[in-house]
Amino acid sequence: MNTLLAQATGASALFQYLPLIGIVVVMYFFMIRPQQKKAKEQKKFIEEIKVGDKVVTIGGAHGRIAEMEDDTFVLEVERGGRIRFNKSSISLEASRALNAKK
């Protein structure tokens, strides 16, 4: 009788935690995994940029890359103006949209 009661208690404890486990799984597939994929795409995009590419920064500055260093680049804007930015400030979505208009 005691073993039957222990088995029933163990099974009900599992069913109590099942909704919590389900929530964690749903959060992983709908929030965490897409964010990791997006970060990987952003990193790959930043590694592939080169001098002459048109980009848009997160702050909204549009221009063409004039110089590249390790983790910075010089953005040439209208009338020869040049601004130095970190590579992490490049917006993947805005840059793709700008280059798709070509």
C-alpha positions as a printed NumPy array, in Angstrom:
array([[  0.   ,   0.   ,   0.   ],
       [  2.821,   2.411,   0.875],
       [  4.63 ,   1.787,  -2.424],
       [  1.43 ,   2.469,  -4.356],
       [  0.992,   5.759,  -2.482],
       [  4.643,   6.706,  -3.106],
       [  4.289,   6.026,  -6.829],
       [  1.121,   8.118,  -7.02 ],
       [  2.783,  10.988,  -5.165],
       [  5.824,  10.887,  -7.491],
       [  3.63 ,  10.947, -10.564],
       [  1.526,  13.844,  -9.3  ],
       [  4.679,  15.823,  -8.499],
       [  5.807,  15.356, -12.081],
       [  2.459,  16.588, -13.39 ],
       [  2.688,  19.636, -11.116],
       [  5.984,  20.688, -12.704],
       [  4.932,  19.864, -16.258],
       [  3.377,  23.321, -16.977],
       [  6.515,  25.043, -15.671],
       [  8.703,  22.871, -17.881],
       [  6.419,  23.639, -20.826],
       [  6.733,  27.392, -20.225],
       [ 10.535,  27.148, -20.16 ],
       [ 10.554,  25.17 , -23.43 ],
       [  8.222,  27.669, -25.122],
       [ 10.332,  30.613, -23.921],
       [ 13.466,  28.956, -25.315],
       [ 12.006,  28.372, -28.782],
       [ 10.178,  31.695, -29.106],
       [ 12.528,  34.099, -27.325],
       [ 16.018,  32.822, -26.574],
       [ 16.791,  30.824, -29.726],
       [ 15.73 ,  33.543, -32.217],
       [ 17.765,  36.116, -30.277],
       [ 20.856,  33.903, -30.451],
       [ 20.327,  33.407, -34.193],
       [ 19.978,  37.153, -34.73 ],
       [ 23.166,  37.847, -32.741],
       [ 25.039,  35.285, -34.84 ],
       [ 23.823,  36.936, -38.083],
       [ 24.847,  40.389, -36.782],
       [ 28.331,  39.13 , -35.899],
       [ 28.752,  37.484, -39.322],
       [ 27.57 ,  40.669, -41.089],
       [ 30.037,  42.826, -39.16 ],
       [ 32.912,  40.445, -39.987],
       [ 32.06 ,  40.54 , -43.711],
       [ 31.847,  44.318, -44.229],
       [ 34.614,  45.912, -46.246],
       [ 35.776,  49.327, -47.454],
       [ 33.286,  50.826, -49.894],
       [ 30.164,  49.188, -48.44 ],
       [ 27.181,  51.398, -47.705],
       [ 25.972,  51.005, -44.118],
       [ 23.593,  52.555, -41.613],
       [ 24.534,  52.857, -37.953],
       [ 22.204,  52.13 , -35.066],
       [ 21.978,  55.886, -34.536],
       [ 20.801,  56.388, -38.117],
       [ 23.961,  57.734, -39.774],
       [ 24.122,  56.724, -43.469],
       [ 27.397,  56.547, -45.356],
       [ 30.102,  54.554, -47.061],
       [ 32.946,  52.85 , -45.204],
       [ 36.182,  54.715, -45.971],
       [ 38.65 ,  52.999, -43.605],
       [ 38.615,  49.872, -41.432],
       [ 40.633,  48.978, -38.351],
       [ 40.311,  46.148, -35.821],
       [ 37.077,  47.125, -34.11 ],
       [ 36.392,  50.551, -35.626],
       [ 35.661,  52.007, -39.028],
       [ 35.501,  55.483, -40.559],
       [ 32.156,  56.351, -42.128],
       [ 32.283,  58.858, -44.959],
       [ 29.106,  60.913, -45.046],
       [ 27.992,  63.717, -47.375],
       [ 30.479,  66.335, -48.568],
       [ 33.534,  64.421, -47.358],
       [ 32.64 ,  64.37 , -43.673],
       [ 34.2  ,  61.474, -41.793],
       [ 33.1  ,  59.959, -38.503],
       [ 34.729,  57.073, -36.587],
       [ 32.406,  54.383, -35.184],
       [ 32.748,  51.01 , -33.494],
       [ 31.817,  48.092, -35.727],
       [ 29.153,  47.066, -33.223],
       [ 27.221,  50.231, -34.079],
       [ 26.25 ,  48.977, -37.55 ],
       [ 22.568,  48.132, -37.935],
       [ 22.097,  44.857, -39.813],
       [ 18.454,  45.408, -40.798],
       [ 18.841,  49.058, -41.841],
       [ 22.016,  48.332, -43.834],
       [ 20.361,  45.445, -45.663],
       [ 17.357,  47.632, -46.446],
       [ 19.628,  50.397, -47.781],
       [ 21.559,  47.985, -50.003],
       [ 18.362,  46.305, -51.234],
       [ 17.206,  49.637, -52.724],
       [ 20.135,  49.664, -55.18 ]])
